[in-house]
Amino acid sequence: MKLVIIFLNQIEYLDDLLAAFLEIGVPGATVLDSVGMWHVISHDIPIFAGLRDAFAGSSPTNKTILIVTQEDRIDQIDEVLQDITGYPDETGIAKMVSLPVDKLFGFKF
């Protein structure tokens, strides 16, 4: 089993991603509100306030999507993410990692 973590910086893609995940048989995902480190630093730490202009066009909020899935689904999830967002060619839109899961509790597949 794998844990897929998607960091979605352009949240306008969220609905399309979740719908596409359902279409390829991903049974569920957890979507979390998240904020990038640079946004926090530039807005909450006074010494770095000058950095605000450097991130003026960036989204203040992001979404982090967590998916526990079988290893053979990783490529499908990556394909969907690429098709919908244009990542990795379009930088700053999304990032994805997968991590091994050694035990599961409460999941049914």
Phi and psi in degrees as GROMACS dihedral restraints (atoms count N, CA, C in turn):
[ dihedral_restraints ]
;  ai    aj    ak    al  type     phi  dphi    fc
    3     4     5     6     1  -133.9    20    10
    4     5     6     7     1   151.6    20    10
    6     7     8     9     1  -107.6    20    10
    7     8     9    10     1   117.7    20    10
    9    10    11    12     1   -96.8    20    10
   10    11    12    13     1   130.7    20    10
   12    13    14    15     1  -120.4    20    10
   13    14    15    16     1   121.9    20    10
   15    16    17    18     1  -114.7    20    10
   16    17    18    19     1   125.6    20    10
   18    19    20    21     1  -100.6    20    10
   19    20    21    22     1   107.5    20    10
   21    22    23    24     1  -103.9    20    10
   22    23    24    25     1   109.0    20    10
   24    25    26    27     1   -87.2    20    10
   25    26    27    28     1   -21.8    20    10
   27    28    29    30     1  -109.6    20    10
   28    29    30    31     1    93.8    20    10
   30    31    32    33     1   -71.4    20    10
   31    32    33    34     1    -9.0    20    10
   33    34    35    36     1   -66.8    20    10
   34    35    36    37     1   -13.5    20    10
   36    37    38    39     1   -88.2    20    10
   37    38    39    40     1    -6.9    20    10
   39    40    41    42     1   -59.2    20    10
   40    41    42    43     1   -51.7    20    10
   42    43    44    45     1   -59.6    20    10
   43    44    45    46     1   -44.1    20    10
   45    46    47    48     1   -64.8    20    10
   46    47    48    49     1   -39.4    20    10
   48    49    50    51     1   -62.7    20    10
   49    50    51    52     1   -48.6    20    10
   51    52    53    54     1   -63.0    20    10
   52    53    54    55     1   -39.7    20    10
   54    55    56    57     1   -63.8    20    10
   55    56    57    58     1   -41.6    20    10
   57    58    59    60     1   -67.8    20    10
   58    59    60    61     1   -36.4    20    10
   60    61    62    63     1   -61.9    20    10
   61    62    63    64     1   -41.5    20    10
   63    64    65    66     1   -61.2    20    10
   64    65    66    67     1   -41.4    20    10
   66    67    68    69     1   -61.7    20    10
   67    68    69    70     1   -33.8    20    10
   69    70    71    72     1   -91.7    20    10
   70    71    72    73     1     5.5    20    10
   72    73    74    75     1    92.8    20    10
   73    74    75    76     1    16.4    20    10
   75    76    77    78     1   -76.0    20    10
   76    77    78    79     1   117.7    20    10
   78    79    80    81     1   -73.9    20    10
   79    80    81    82     1   -20.2    20    10
   81    82    83    84     1  -176.0    20    10
   82    83    84    85     1   160.7    20    10
   84    85    86    87     1  -150.1    20    10
   85    86    87    88     1   154.0    20    10
   87    88    89    90     1  -108.1    20    10
   88    89    90    91     1   129.4    20    10
   90    91    92    93     1  -112.9    20    10
   91    92    93    94     1   122.1    20    10
   93    94    95    96     1  -114.2    20    10
   94    95    96    97     1   142.6    20    10
   96    97    98    99     1   -74.7    20    10
   97    98    99   100     1   138.2    20    10
   99   100   101   102     1  -144.6    20    10
  100   101   102   103     1   161.0    20    10
  102   103   104   105     1  -133.0    20    10
  103   104   105   106     1   133.4    20    10
  105   106   107   108     1   -71.8    20    10
  106   107   108   109     1   153.0    20    10
  108   109   110   111     1   -57.1    20    10
  109   110   111   112     1   -43.5    20    10
  111   112   113   114     1   -66.1    20    10
  112   113   114   115     1   -32.9    20    10
  114   115   116   117     1   -65.7    20    10
  115   116   117   118     1   -43.6    20    10
  117   118   119   120     1   -63.1    20    10
  118   119   120   121     1   -47.9    20    10
  120   121   122   123     1   -60.3    20    10
  121   122   123   124     1   -46.5    20    10
  123   124   125   126     1   -73.8    20    10
  124   125   126   127     1   -18.9    20    10
  126   127   128   129     1  -107.6    20    10
  127   128   129   130     1   -25.5    20    10
  129   130   131   132     1  -110.8    20    10
  130   131   132   133     1   -12.6    20    10
  132   133   134   135     1  -115.5    20    10
  133   134   135   136     1   108.8    20    10
  135   136   137   138     1   -52.9    20    10
  136   137   138   139     1   -36.1    20    10
  138   139   140   141     1   -64.3    20    10
  139   140   141   142     1   -23.1    20    10
  141   142   143   144     1  -102.4    20    10
  142   143   144   145     1    11.2    20    10
  144   145   146   147     1   -57.7    20    10
  145   146   147   148     1   -27.8    20    10
  147   148   149   150     1   -64.3    20    10
  148   149   150   151     1   -16.3    20    10
  150   151   152   153     1   -78.1    20    10
  151   152   153   154     1   -10.7    20    10
  153   154   155   156     1   -54.9    20    10
  154   155   156   157     1   -42.3    20    10
  156   157   158   159     1   -63.7    20    10
  157   158   159   160     1   -32.1    20    10
  159   160   161   162     1   -66.5    20    10
  160   161   162   163     1   -24.1    20    10
  162   163   164   165     1  -116.5    20    10
  163   164   165   166     1    24.7    20    10
  165   166   167   168     1   -59.3    20    10
  166   167   168   169     1   -36.2    20    10
  168   169   170   171     1   -88.4    20    10
  169   170   171   172     1    -6.2    20    10
  171   172   173   174     1   -82.4    20    10
  172   173   174   175     1   154.7    20    10
  174   175   176   177     1   -74.6    20    10
  175   176   177   178     1   135.1    20    10
  177   178   179   180     1   -72.7    20    10
  178   179   180   181     1   -22.5    20    10
  180   181   182   183     1  -125.3    20    10
  181   182   183   184     1   151.1    20    10
  183   184   185   186     1  -129.7    20    10
  184   185   186   187     1   174.8    20    10
  186   187   188   189     1  -123.4    20    10
  187   188   189   190     1   139.8    20    10
  189   190   191   192     1  -114.9    20    10
  190   191   192   193     1   124.0    20    10
  192   193   194   195     1  -109.1    20    10
  193   194   195   196     1   126.3    20    10
  195   196   197   198     1  -111.6    20    10
  196   197   198   199     1   129.0    20    10
  198   199   200   201     1  -133.5    20    10
  199   200   201   202     1   123.9    20    10
  201   202   203   204     1   -97.0    20    10
  202   203   204   205     1   124.4    20    10
  204   205   206   207     1  -151.9    20    10
  205   206   207   208     1   169.3    20    10
  207   208   209   210     1   -71.9    20    10
  208   209   210   211     1   150.8    20    10
  210   211   212   213     1   -58.7    20    10
  211   212   213   214     1   -33.4    20    10
  213   214   215   216     1   -72.3    20    10
  214   215   216   217     1    -6.0    20    10
  216   217   218   219     1   -91.4    20    10
  217   218   219   220     1   -11.2    20    10
  219   220   221   222     1   -58.1    20    10
  220   221   222   223     1   -46.9    20    10
  222   223   224   225     1   -64.3    20    10
  223   224   225   226     1   -37.4    20    10
  225   226   227   228     1   -64.0    20    10
  226   227   228   229     1   -44.1    20    10
  228   229   230   231     1   -62.7    20    10
  229   230   231   232     1   -43.0    20    10
  231   232   233   234     1   -62.3    20    10
  232   233   234   235     1   -42.4    20    10
  234   235   236   237     1   -60.3    20    10
  235   236   237   238     1   -45.5    20    10
  237   238   239   240     1   -60.5    20    10
  238   239   240   241     1   -45.7    20    10
  240   241   242   243     1   -60.5    20    10
  241   242   243   244     1   -42.1    20    10
  243   244   245   246     1   -66.1    20    10
  244   245   246   247     1   -45.1    20    10
  246   247   248   249     1   -61.7    20    10
  247   248   249   250     1   -40.8    20    10
  249   250   251   252     1   -83.1    20    10
  250   251   252   253     1   -39.9    20    10
  252   253   254   255     1  -103.2    20    10
  253   254   255   256     1   -19.4    20    10
  255   256   257   258     1    82.5    20    10
  256   257   258   259     1     1.6    20    10
  258   259   260   261     1   -66.6    20    10
  259   260   261   262     1   152.5    20    10
  261   262   263   264     1   -86.7    20    10
  262   263   264   265     1    -2.9    20    10
  264   265   266   267     1   -64.9    20    10
  265   266   267   268     1   -37.2    20    10
  267   268   269   270     1   -90.3    20    10
  268   269   270   271     1    99.4    20    10
  270   271   272   273     1   -71.1    20    10
  271   272   273   274     1   150.0    20    10
  273   274   275   276     1    84.5    20    10
  274   275   276   277     1    -4.2    20    10
  276   277   278   279     1   -85.3    20    10
  277   278   279   280     1   -48.2    20    10
  279   280   281   282     1  -155.8    20    10
  280   281   282   283     1   158.6    20    10
  282   283   284   285     1  -140.9    20    10
  283   284   285   286     1   151.7    20    10
  285   286   287   288     1  -140.4    20    10
  286   287   288   289     1   139.0    20    10
  288   289   290   291     1  -134.1    20    10
  289   290   291   292     1   154.9    20    10
  291   292   293   294     1  -128.3    20    10
  292   293   294   295     1   140.7    20    10
  294   295   296   297     1  -127.5    20    10
  295   296   297   298     1   146.8    20    10
  297   298   299   300     1   -69.5    20    10
  298   299   300   301     1   145.7    20    10
  300   301   302   303     1  -117.5    20    10
  301   302   303   304     1   120.6    20    10
  303   304   305   306     1   -91.5    20    10
  304   305   306   307     1   -23.6    20    10
  306   307   308   309     1  -144.5    20    10
  307   308   309   310     1   147.7    20    10
  309   310   311   312     1  -125.7    20    10
  310   311   312   313     1   141.0    20    10
  312   313   314   315     1  -131.9    20    10
  313   314   315   316     1   125.0    20    10
  315   316   317   318     1    83.0    20    10
  316   317   318   319     1     5.5    20    10
  318   319   320   321     1   -98.2    20    10
  319   320   321   322     1   144.3    20    10
  321   322   323   324     1  -128.3    20    10
  322   323   324   325     1   127.1    20    10
